[in-house]
Amino acid sequence: MSKKPDWEKIVRRLERLLRLKSFPVAFKMLEQKEELESIPFLRRPQNKMTMCQMINMVRNFDWSVGADLDDFLFSSCSSILGLEELPKTHADGSFRNIVWVATKADGRKFEKSIPRLPTGRYQALAMAPLVYNPFDPDIVLIYANPAQMMILINAIQFADYEVLNFYCVGESSCSDAIVRCYQEGKPSLALPCYGERCYGHTQDDELVMALPKDMLEKVLSGLEALYRRGVRYPISFAGAGCDLTDVFPPTYFGLDEMMEKVKGDGRRTLLGVTGGIASGKSTVSEMLAELGSPLIDFDLIARQVVEPGTDGLAKIVDYFGRQVLAEDGSLDRKKVSDIVFGDMEKRKKLESFTHPPIYEEFFKQADTIAAKDPEAIIQVAVPLLIELNLQYLFDKILVVHVPDSTQAKRLSQRDNISSDEAANIMKSQLPIDEKLQFADFVVDNTKDLDYTKTQVEKIWNDLQIKGE
């Protein structure tokens, strides 16, 4: 039996990342109207209402609302939800011809184009702010402005990319959002219609998206990944008439030159090796080295480029002050870590001093190895490979994986720290399970060394075959 999501935790994080103005709405169709009685704090309409009025009460009044056929003002709402048959005056085009289209023929086409839930399958519906874990929803409705929706779409597409198709039947946007989501099991973005704006008080700048409930965790993961890469809401304005060189990610400029430095003549294979702290990356790297894969260690390079006398250390001291130096004049990495740990801007500044020389040394070492063996399979150990968005540099990614609980236990034992301290350190990295979506190869490092070695040897053989 699958574990019920912690909707409160998911919604609060979603609200923080997108800065939503109204509650995400949990939406559920009920096969028996008696099911309404089991939902806590549910309000029933005191007079006949439209669907959009009910949605507004949930997302803006903070109410839980339930309704059956008798609660709806118009059959245009209830027939879309399958609570009753479409009336003849609608089916023949008369209803739409009154206002929305030129002829009854157009009205018939209009009605045929509207997606509807199967008539008779459901007797009622329930809606509530999702944050309260009110019931197990079918879908979730999110209202947001176009900029927020664009980032939401980017989050959906971040992993397992696909083009998203959206529709507009015109007047009846609840069918475009709610019914299409039910029918297709995919996100459905809709322009709230005239009626929803007039009767449901949807604002001029608002759009609505219906999402299958099982997609919320994927969306949150995508939003957090984009946030770490600088894609955030509100979106900052770079300036229409300005030189944008400094505000674009560095990889937008000189990408071809950088890839040429990394790939050389194209015969070498670069294997990025990563994982969580205390997952056993060093053990796997040693095994690969024994099999013949030369190692480039980003951690070692990162220490070398800030040694006394380097330009990297001089820039760090100039920006952060001499407080970051140890008594012998070397960089006190613990002091620097404490300064940048919770400050994204200072972390980015530190990276601007250290990353360029790290990359240059990386390119240099890769060229040196390839000069001796042009077809070398070079392993590059990068603990924060995913967090730093360096996937594009490598032909293949290998993730060393252990469960969070094992990782925390090993870290506590290795560094002689408490479990709470270990948990705080782990929070600074992407959860190890999330790194798996970027992996071409995964090494399960939960058992003995022989078990790990067998997996590494299999990966090594696969890499050699693909390189031939």
N, C-alpha and C positions, 0 to 999 in steps of 0.2 A: 504493500500500500504506500503510495507516494506521500511525502510529507507536505502538509499544507503550508504554503508560503507565509512568511511574516509580512503581511500586507502593510502594516504600519511602518516597519523599517524601510520597505521598498518605496512606499509613497513619500515618506519624509525626505528620503534621499533624492527622489525624482523631483519633488517640489523645490528642493534646494538647488539642484543643478539647472532646472528650467525656469525657476522663479514663477511658478504658475500662480494665477490669481484666484482660481477656483478649484474645488476638490475634484480629483479624478473620480469618476462615477462607476461603481460596481453595478453591472446590469445583468439580470437573470430572467429568463422566461420560465414559467412554471406550468407544468402539465395539469395540475389541479389547483383551483383557486384557494382551496383550504390550506395549501402550503403557506399562504400569506400569514396565517395565524401563528406560525412558529418563528417568525422573524422578529427579533426584539426591537422595541421603540419604533415600530412601523406606523406611519400615518396613512390614513385613507383620505382621498379627496372628499371635501365637504360639498362639492358641487361638481358638475360635469366639466372636464378639463381636456385640454390638448396635450399631446405627448411632450411638446416642447416646454409647456408650463411645468410639468412634473420634473423634467430634467433640471430646469432652472432652480426649483425648490431644493433639489439634492445638492447641486454643485455650489450654490450660493447661499442657501438658507441653512445648510448643514442638517438637512432632514433625511430620514429614510422614508421612502414612499412606495406604496404598493397599489395596484389597480387591476380590475378585471374589466370585461366588456362594458358593464353598466356605468363605469366611471368616465368613459370617453365621450367627449362632446360631438365628435364627427367620426363617421365611418372611414374617412380617409386615413385617419391614424390607426384605428383598430384593424382595418382590413390589411394594412401593410404588415402588421404584426401577426396576422393569421388568426385573429380572434373572431372574425366573421367574414363572410363572403363579400366580395366587392359588389356594391349595389348596381342595379341595371343602369341607373342614371349616370353612373361613373363609367361603367364598361362601354356604353354606347357613345361616350365622348361628350355628353351634355355638360357635365360638371366642369371639366377643364375648359370648355368652350366659353363658359360665362365670363372668365377673366383671362386665362393664361394662354390660350392659343386661338388662332384665327377661325378654325372650322371644327366641326364635330369629328371629321376624319383625323385632324391633327390630335384632337382630344383622345380618340381611340388609340392612336399610336403612342401618345403620352402614357396612358394607363398601362398599355402592354409593356412599355419599357421599364416600368417601376418594379424592382425586385421585391418579392413578398415572402414572408414565412409561410409554410404550409398551413392552409386553413384547417382548423380543428385540432391541431397538434397541441396547442397551448391554450390555457384558460386565463392566465394572469401573468403579470410581470412585477418584479421588485427592483428597486434602485436604492442605493445608499452610498455615502462617501466611503470609498474603498479603504481608507485609512483606519476605519473602525473594525475591520475584519468582520463585516456583518453577516456574510454568507459566502459560499463558494460561487463566485460569479462566472458567467459564461464569457462575457467580454467586458472591457473597460473603456469608458469614454473619457477623452482628454480634450479640453478646450484650451486653445492657446493662439497667440498671434502668429503671423507667417514666419517670422524669424525663429521663434521657438519651434514651430513645426518643422522648419528646414533642418534644424539640429536634431530633432526627434527622428526624422527620416534618415539622416546620416547615421544615427545610432543604430537604427534597425538594419541598415545596410552594412554596418562595420564588419560583422562576421557573417559568412555565408551570403555574400552579396547577391542581390537580384534587383532588377528594375521593378519599381512599384508602379502599378497602374491604378489610376483613380478615375472616378466617374461623376457625372453631374446630370441627373434627369431633369433638374430644374426645381420646381416647387414640390418638395417632399424630400428634403435632405436626410431625414431619418432613415429612409430606405437606402440611400447611398452609403451612410455610415454604418448603421446598425445591421440591416439585413444583409448587405454584401459581406460584412465581416462574418456573420453567421454562415452564410452560404459558402464562402471561399476559404474561411479559416485564415485570412491574411489581413494585415492592416488596411483600413479603409479611411482615407481622408476625404472630407466633404466640405463644400461651401455651405454654411448654414443658410437656409432659404429665407425668403421674405417672411413667411409665417413664423419661423423660429426667431427671427429678429423682432418681429412685431409683438408676438404673444409670449415668446420665451425669453425676451430681453437679452438675446445674444448680441454682443457689442459689434460695432462696425469692423473692428480689427481682429475678430475672433474666427478661427476655423475649428473644426471638430475632427478628431480621429478616433475610430473604434479599433481596439486591439484585442486579439484573443488573449485571454487571461494568462496563458502559459508563456506569452511573449514578454511579459513585463520584466522578468529578470534578465532576459537577453538585452532588452532596451536599456536597462540600468547599467549593465556591463558595458554596452557601447557608449553610453553617455560619459561614464567615468573614464573610459579609454580616450575618448575625444578630449575630455577636459585636461587630461595629463598632456595631451599634445597641443594644447592651446586653443582648441575649438570650444568656445564657451558662450553662454548667454548671460548678460547682454553682449551683443557683438560690438566690439570697438570700431570706431570709424578711422580708417587710415588716412583719409584726406584725398579728395578727388583730384586736386591739382598738385599733389606733392610727389616727391621722389619716394617710391614705395620699397626701395631696395632693403632698407633696414627692418621693415615690418613683415616681410615674407620669411618663411622658414628657410634656413641656409641651403637646404637641399634643392630649393627651387632654382637656385643659380649655380651653375657649374656642376650640375648633376652628371652630365656626360663625362666631364673631365674627372670627377671623383670616381665614377664607375670604371673608367679606363685605368685609373690608378689601382683600383681594387682587383679588377679582373685580369689585367695584363693582356696577354695574347689569347686569353679565353680557355687555356688548357688546364689551368689550376682549378681546384675545387675548394671553395671556402665553406667550412662547416662551423656554424655558430653554435657553441655549447653554452647552455644556460640552465637555470633552475633557481629554486629558492635558496636562501641562506641555510647552511647545514643540511642540504639535500644530498651531498656527496658528489658535487661537480668535479672536485679535484681527483677523486678516486677514478671516475670515468675518464678524465683527461689522461691520467697515468696509463690506464689500460689502452687507450687509443694511441698514446705515444709508443707503447711497447709493440703495438701492431704496425707502427711505421708512420703515424700521423704527427708531423712536427707541430709544436704548440706555440701559439701567440697568446700571451696572458695579459688581458687588458688591466687587471688589477696591478700587475707588476709595472706595466707601462705608466699607469696613473700615478704610481709612487715616484717613478723616475723623472717625470716631467715637472715635478714640484720639489725636486731636491735643491739644496742650497746652491745658489749661483745660476739657477735657471730663470728664464724669462717668465715662466708660469708662476713661480713663487713670488717674483717681484711684483707681478700684477695683483696677486691675491693680497699681499701685504699692503700695497698701495690703496686697495679698495677697502679691506676689512681692518687694517691697522696692525700694528706689531703685536697686538694681543693674541694673534693666532700663531705666534711663534713659540717654540719650546726654548729652554735655556740655551741649548746648543745651536740655535739659529735655524733648526729644521722646522717644518710645518707640524704643528700640533693638530693632527687630523681630528681628534676628539673635540677640540674647541671649535673647529670649523663646522663639524657635524652638528654640534649643539646650536650654532648660529643659524644654519640653513635648514634644520630639520623641519620646522613648521612654517617656513617662509619661502613660498614658491618663487618670488622675484629674486631673492638673494641666492637661492639655489641655481636659478637660471644664469645669474651673473657669474657665479663660481664656474658653472659649466662653460661659459663663454671664454674663460681663461684657460681651462684645462683641456677641453675637447679638441680644439685645433691641433695642439702638439701631440695629443694621444693618437689622433687619426694619422698624422704625418709619420709617426713612429710605426704605427700599424702597417701603413703602405710600404714603408722602408723594409720592415721585417718580412712582409709577404713577398716582396721583390727578391730579397736575398735568398729566401727558401726556394722560390720558383727558378732562380738562376741556376741552382744546383739540380733541381728536379722540376722541369716545366709542367709535369702532370701530377704534382704533389697534391695530396688531399690534406689541406692545412686546417687544423682545428684552431678556432679562436674562442677562448674562454672569456665570456662577457657576462658577469653576474646580472647586470641590469639591462640586458640586450633588449628585452621587450619594453621595459619602462622608458628606455631612451629612444625607442622607435628606430632601431638599427637593423631591422629585418632585411631591408632592401640591399644591405651590403653582402649578404650571404646567399650561397646557392641552396643550402639546406640548413634547417634549424633542428638541433637536438636538445630536448628538454629532459633533465634529470628530475624524476618525480618521486616524491614521497608525500603521504597525506599531511595535512596541517598539524595534526596531533603529534605525528612522528617527528616532523620538522621542529616543532617547539621543544619536544623532549630532548632531541639531539643537541639543539642550540643551547639549552640550559646546561646540559652536561659538558658540552665542549668549552663553553665560556664561563662555567661556574657562576651562573646567574639564576635569578628566580624565574618562575614561569611567567609572571606578569611582565618582567623585563624582556623576556624572550618574545612575548606577544606584541609588545610595543615596537620592538625592532622589526618584527615580521610585518607590521602594519605599514612600514615605509616602503614595502615592496608589493608588487601586484600579487594577489593570492596565487599560489602555485597551480591550483586547478585551472585558473583562467589562462595561464601561459600555454596550456595544452592545445588551445585552439590554433596556436601559431606553429605547432611542432610538425616537422616532417618525420622525425623519429622521437620515440619516447623510451627512456630507460627507467624501469621500475626498480628503484634502489631500496626496497623495503626488506629484502631478504639477505642471504649471505653473499659473499664475494663471488662465488662460483656462478650464482644465479645472475648477478650483474654482468659478469664477464661473458657469459653465454649471449646475452643480449647485445653487448658491445661488439662481439665478434660477428654477429649476424648483421649489424648495421654496417660494420667495416666491409663485409663482403658485398652488401648491397651497394655501397658507395663505389666500390671498385668496378662492379658490373656496369653501373650507370655511367661510369667515367670512360668505359671502353668504346 
